[in-house]
Amino acid sequence: MPVPALALVVAPDPETGRRWSAALTDAAPPATDRPVVSVEHLGDVEAVLQAAEEHAPTVVVLDADLAEGLVWAALARRSPAAAVLVVAPTDDAVDVALLSVDVVAGIVVDDERTDLGRAAWGVLRAEATLAPVAAAALLDVTDGLTDDEQEVLALLAGGAAPAEVADARLEPLHVIGFVTASALARYRLGRRAASPS
């Protein structure tokens, strides 16, 4: 029986899988003996779901190309404890509809400004991470945001990295992740309240 994985990396190709896995391994919490497992999906959703079930990861780093409604429901059933970080290739590929999916703890863009390892381990600690376009969408459609949530989302939407937001607000980085997670939770609660029963 395989050792439960700390993270499951679902990448579009082997090179990207190696790069994402290396970023997660380099930033992994100290003294962990759980592996980072990588699979290339090649459009095979069932293989991804089997890997999630087999390895019981804490975090799933998922290529945005697999971001389909049925995938989320199945992933949540097969690996219910996992937090999901969606990685899009560009800002234009960020699907803000994913913000409403409960298992999604963050959406980032695979570029030089994104510290994928920090983002993945942040979602492990319930710290949300959002790409600028996702932060802007959340800011536009969420009612009842606190002043802190509005300010953090505005800075992220403007292109600031989470570390830059923390520096600007003179707060620890994890606080920015918690404020972002709080805004994301507020958005989801609002959607649930607005949906007909």
KEKE-3310 file (N, C-alpha, C; in steps of 0.2 Angstrom, whole numbers, plus 5000, padded with zeros to 4 digits):
npx = (5004:5003:5012:5004:5002:5010:5008:4999:5003:4996:5000:5001:5011:5026:5038:5033:5027:5038:5044:5034:5033:5046:5046:5037:5043:5055:5050:5043:5036:5046:5054:5046:5040:5032:5029:5030:5019:5019:5008:5005:4992:4986:4974:4967:4955:4951:4963:4969:4960:4960:4974:4973:4964:4972:4984:4980:4982:4987:4987:4982:4989:4983:4982:4974:4967:4960:4950:4934:4917:4912:4924:4928:4918:4920:4934:4933:4926:4934:4946:4944:4950:4959:4966:4964:4974:4973:4982:4984:4989:4990:4985:4973:4968:4963:4949:4937:4925:4928:4930:4919:4919:4920:4931:4942:4956:4964:4969:4981:4993:5004:5018:5033:5031:5024:5026:5025:5027:5026:5013:5006:5009:5003:4989:4988:4988:4976:4977:4972:4976:4976:4976:4978:4967:4957:4956:4952:4939:4933:4932:4924:4911:4907:4897:4897:4911:4924:4934:4947:4947:4943:4954:4965:4961:4960:4974:4980:4973:4978:4990:4999:5010:5007:5017:5021:5009:5008:5020:5016:5005:5011:5011:5011:5014:5006:4994:4989:4985:4975:4966:4962:4957:4946:4938:4935:4928:4917:4911:4907:4898:4888:4884:4878:4868:4860:4856:4843:4833)
npy = (4994:5011:5025:5038:5053:5069:5079:5079:5081:5087:5088:5095:5090:5080:5088:5100:5094:5089:5102:5108:5099:5099:5112:5111:5102:5108:5118:5111:5107:5107:5091:5081:5066:5062:5059:5069:5067:5065:5066:5065:5071:5070:5072:5062:5059:5049:5043:5052:5054:5041:5041:5051:5045:5034:5039:5048:5063:5078:5090:5095:5099:5106:5105:5118:5114:5103:5107:5105:5103:5090:5084:5090:5086:5072:5072:5077:5067:5056:5060:5067:5075:5084:5099:5110:5117:5127:5128:5139:5142:5155:5172:5174:5161:5158:5153:5160:5155:5144:5149:5146:5133:5122:5114:5121:5129:5139:5149:5150:5158:5151:5157:5168:5176:5169:5159:5144:5133:5140:5144:5132:5126:5135:5134:5122:5126:5132:5145:5155:5158:5169:5172:5188:5191:5183:5188:5200:5197:5192:5202:5211:5204:5200:5203:5212:5212:5214:5229:5225:5213:5219:5228:5219:5211:5220:5224:5212:5210:5221:5216:5213:5203:5190:5191:5204:5211:5208:5215:5228:5230:5228:5216:5199:5186:5175:5180:5187:5177:5171:5181:5182:5169:5171:5180:5173:5163:5170:5174:5162:5158:5168:5165:5153:5156:5164:5155:5146:5135)
npz = (5000:4996:5003:5011:5001:5003:4994:4978:4962:4947:4932:4915:4907:4907:4909:4915:4926:4933:4936:4944:4954:4960:4964:4975:4983:4987:4995:5005:5021:5035:5041:5035:5030:5020:5003:4988:4974:4957:4943:4925:4917:4904:4899:4904:4915:4924:4928:4935:4946:4951:4956:4966:4975:4978:4984:4993:4995:5004:4998:4982:4967:4954:4936:4926:4915:4918:4925:4927:4931:4934:4938:4950:4959:4959:4963:4976:4982:4981:4987:5000:5010:5004:4999:4986:4974:4960:4944:4932:4915:4910:4913:4906:4905:4918:4926:4933:4938:4945:4958:4965:4969:4982:4986:4980:4985:4980:4966:4954:4943:4932:4932:4933:4944:4953:4967:4968:4977:4989:4988:4987:5000:5008:5005:5012:5025:5026:5020:5007:4990:4977:4959:4950:4941:4947:4960:4957:4951:4962:4971:4964:4964:4977:4991:5006:5010:5022:5027:5027:5019:5007:5004:5003:4993:4982:4981:4977:4965:4958:4954:4964:4973:4985:4996:4994:4996:5010:5015:5011:5020:5032:5039:5044:5031:5032:5037:5026:5018:5026:5026:5013:5011:5020:5013:5001:5007:5011:4999:4994:5003:5001:4988:4990:4998:4989:4980:4973:4983)
capx = (5000:5007:5012:5000:5006:5009:5005:4998:5004:4993:5002:4999:5016:5031:5042:5029:5026:5045:5045:5030:5035:5052:5044:5034:5048:5059:5046:5039:5037:5052:5053:5040:5042:5027:5031:5026:5018:5017:5005:5003:4985:4985:4967:4964:4953:4950:4969:4970:4955:4963:4980:4970:4962:4977:4989:4977:4986:4984:4986:4982:4991:4980:4982:4968:4964:4956:4945:4928:4912:4912:4931:4928:4914:4924:4940:4931:4924:4940:4951:4940:4953:4964:4964:4966:4977:4973:4987:4982:4995:4990:4979:4967:4966:4960:4942:4934:4919:4931:4930:4913:4920:4922:4938:4947:4958:4968:4970:4987:4995:5011:5023:5039:5029:5021:5030:5021:5028:5023:5006:5003:5009:4999:4983:4988:4987:4970:4978:4970:4980:4972:4979:4975:4961:4953:4955:4947:4932:4930:4931:4918:4905:4906:4894:4899:4918:4927:4939:4954:4947:4943:4961:4970:4959:4962:4981:4981:4970:4982:4996:5004:5011:5005:5022:5021:5003:5010:5024:5013:5001:5015:5008:5014:5012:5000:4988:4986:4982:4969:4961:4960:4952:4940:4934:4933:4922:4911:4909:4904:4891:4884:4882:4874:4862:4857:4854:4836:4834)
capy = (5000:5017:5030:5044:5059:5076:5082:5076:5086:5084:5092:5094:5086:5078:5093:5104:5090:5089:5108:5109:5094:5102:5118:5109:5098:5113:5122:5107:5108:5103:5085:5078:5060:5060:5061:5073:5062:5068:5062:5069:5069:5069:5072:5056:5061:5043:5041:5057:5052:5035:5043:5055:5040:5029:5043:5052:5069:5083:5096:5093:5105:5103:5109:5121:5111:5098:5111:5104:5102:5083:5082:5092:5082:5066:5073:5078:5061:5051:5063:5073:5080:5088:5106:5110:5123:5126:5132:5141:5144:5162:5175:5173:5154:5158:5152:5163:5151:5139:5151:5144:5126:5122:5111:5125:5134:5144:5149:5154:5158:5148:5162:5169:5179:5164:5155:5138:5130:5144:5144:5125:5125:5140:5131:5117:5129:5136:5151:5155:5161:5170:5176:5195:5191:5179:5192:5206:5195:5191:5209:5214:5201:5198:5208:5212:5211:5219:5233:5221:5209:5223:5230:5214:5209:5226:5224:5206:5212:5225:5212:5212:5196:5190:5194:5212:5214:5208:5221:5235:5231:5227:5210:5192:5183:5170:5184:5189:5171:5170:5186:5180:5163:5173:5183:5167:5159:5175:5174:5155:5159:5173:5161:5148:5160:5167:5150:5143:5128)
capz = (5000:4995:5008:5009:4999:5005:4988:4972:4957:4941:4927:4908:4903:4911:4911:4920:4932:4937:4939:4949:4960:4963:4968:4981:4987:4989:5000:5009:5028:5037:5044:5032:5026:5015:4996:4983:4969:4951:4937:4920:4916:4897:4897:4907:4922:4928:4930:4941:4952:4954:4959:4972:4979:4980:4988:4999:4997:5008:4994:4975:4963:4948:4930:4925:4910:4921:4929:4925:4936:4937:4941:4957:4963:4960:4967:4983:4985:4982:4992:5003:5015:5000:4997:4979:4971:4952:4941:4925:4911:4909:4916:4902:4906:4924:4926:4940:4941:4950:4965:4969:4970:4989:4986:4977:4990:4977:4959:4953:4936:4931:4929:4937:4950:4957:4971:4968:4983:4995:4987:4989:5007:5011:5005:5017:5031:5025:5017:5000:4985:4971:4954:4950:4938:4951:4965:4954:4951:4969:4973:4960:4965:4984:4995:5013:5012:5027:5024:5026:5013:5001:5003:5001:4986:4978:4980:4973:4959:4955:4952:4969:4975:4992:5000:4993:5000:5017:5016:5011:5026:5038:5042:5041:5025:5033:5038:5020:5016:5030:5024:5006:5012:5023:5007:4997:5011:5011:4992:4993:5007:4997:4982:4993:5001:4984:4975:4975:4986)
cpx = (5004:5007:5008:5004:5005:5006:5004:4998:5001:4995:5001:5004:5022:5036:5039:5028:5033:5046:5041:5032:5042:5051:5041:5038:5052:5056:5042:5041:5043:5050:5047:5043:5037:5029:5027:5025:5016:5014:5004:4996:4983:4978:4963:4962:4953:4957:4971:4966:4958:4970:4978:4968:4967:4982:4986:4981:4982:4983:4986:4983:4988:4980:4975:4964:4959:4950:4938:4923:4913:4919:4931:4924:4917:4930:4938:4929:4930:4946:4949:4944:4958:4961:4967:4968:4977:4978:4985:4989:4996:4985:4973:4964:4963:4952:4939:4928:4922:4931:4924:4914:4923:4929:4943:4949:4963:4968:4976:4989:5003:5016:5028:5037:5026:5026:5025:5021:5025:5015:5003:5003:5005:4992:4982:4986:4981:4971:4977:4975:4976:4977:4975:4968:4955:4951:4951:4940:4929:4928:4925:4911:4903:4903:4897:4906:4920:4932:4945:4953:4947:4950:4965:4968:4961:4970:4983:4978:4974:4989:5001:5004:5009:5010:5022:5015:5005:5015:5021:5008:5005:5012:5012:5011:5006:4994:4985:4982:4975:4964:4958:4955:4946:4935:4931:4927:4916:4907:4905:4897:4886:4880:4877:4867:4857:4854:4847:4837:4830)
cpy = (5006:5021:5036:5050:5065:5080:5078:5082:5083:5089:5090:5090:5084:5084:5098:5100:5090:5096:5110:5105:5097:5108:5116:5106:5103:5117:5118:5109:5104:5096:5081:5071:5058:5063:5066:5069:5066:5064:5067:5067:5067:5068:5066:5057:5055:5042:5046:5056:5046:5037:5047:5050:5036:5033:5047:5058:5074:5089:5093:5099:5103:5108:5112:5118:5105:5101:5110:5102:5095:5081:5084:5088:5075:5066:5074:5072:5056:5054:5069:5077:5084:5095:5107:5117:5122:5131:5133:5143:5151:5165:5174:5166:5153:5158:5154:5159:5146:5142:5149:5137:5125:5119:5115:5130:5139:5143:5153:5153:5155:5152:5164:5173:5175:5159:5149:5134:5133:5143:5137:5124:5130:5137:5125:5120:5134:5143:5151:5159:5162:5174:5183:5194:5188:5184:5198:5204:5194:5198:5212:5210:5199:5204:5207:5211:5216:5223:5230:5217:5213:5226:5225:5211:5214:5225:5218:5207:5216:5222:5211:5205:5196:5193:5202:5215:5214:5214:5227:5236:5229:5221:5204:5190:5179:5174:5186:5183:5170:5175:5185:5174:5166:5176:5178:5164:5164:5175:5167:5155:5163:5169:5156:5151:5162:5161:5147:5136:5123)
cpz = (5000:5001:5006:5007:5002:5000:4982:4966:4950:4936:4920:4904:4908:4914:4916:4926:4936:4940:4945:4955:4963:4967:4975:4986:4990:4995:5005:5016:5030:5041:5041:5029:5021:5008:4992:4977:4963:4946:4932:4917:4909:4895:4901:4915:4926:4931:4936:4947:4955:4959:4966:4977:4982:4985:4993:5000:5001:5004:4987:4971:4956:4942:4928:4920:4912:4925:4926:4931:4939:4940:4948:4961:4965:4964:4975:4986:4986:4986:4996:5008:5011:4999:4990:4977:4963:4949:4934:4921:4910:4913:4912:4903:4913:4924:4933:4942:4946:4957:4969:4971:4977:4990:4984:4983:4987:4970:4958:4945:4936:4928:4934:4943:4955:4961:4972:4974:4989:4994:4989:4996:5011:5011:5010:5023:5031:5023:5009:4996:4979:4965:4953:4947:4943:4957:4963:4954:4957:4972:4970:4962:4972:4988:5002:5015:5017:5023:5022:5020:5007:4999:5000:4994:4981:4976:4976:4966:4955:4953:4958:4971:4982:4997:4999:4996:5008:5019:5016:5017:5032:5042:5040:5035:5026:5034:5031:5017:5019:5028:5017:5007:5015:5017:5003:5001:5011:5004:4992:4997:5004:4992:4985:4995:4995:4979:4978:4978:4983)
residu = (MET:PRO:VAL:PRO:ALA:LEU:ALA:LEU:VAL:VAL:ALA:PRO:ASP:PRO:GLU:THR:GLY:ARG:ARG:TRP:SER:ALA:ALA:LEU:THR:ASP:ALA:ALA:PRO:PRO:ALA:THR:ASP:ARG:PRO:VAL:VAL:SER:VAL:GLU:HIS:LEU:GLY:ASP:VAL:GLU:ALA:VAL:LEU:GLN:ALA:ALA:GLU:GLU:HIS:ALA:PRO:THR:VAL:VAL:VAL:LEU:ASP:ALA:ASP:LEU:ALA:GLU:GLY:LEU:VAL:TRP:ALA:ALA:LEU:ALA:ARG:ARG:SER:PRO:ALA:ALA:ALA:VAL:LEU:VAL:VAL:ALA:PRO:THR:ASP:ASP:ALA:VAL:ASP:VAL:ALA:LEU:LEU:SER:VAL:ASP:VAL:VAL:ALA:GLY:ILE:VAL:VAL:ASP:ASP:GLU:ARG:THR:ASP:LEU:GLY:ARG:ALA:ALA:TRP:GLY:VAL:LEU:ARG:ALA:GLU:ALA:THR:LEU:ALA:PRO:VAL:ALA:ALA:ALA:ALA:LEU:LEU:ASP:VAL:THR:ASP:GLY:LEU:THR:ASP:ASP:GLU:GLN:GLU:VAL:LEU:ALA:LEU:LEU:ALA:GLY:GLY:ALA:ALA:PRO:ALA:GLU:VAL:ALA:ASP:ALA:ARG:LEU:GLU:PRO:LEU:HIS:VAL:ILE:GLY:PHE:VAL:THR:ALA:SER:ALA:LEU:ALA:ARG:TYR:ARG:LEU:GLY:ARG:ARG:ALA:ALA:SER:PRO:SER)
# end
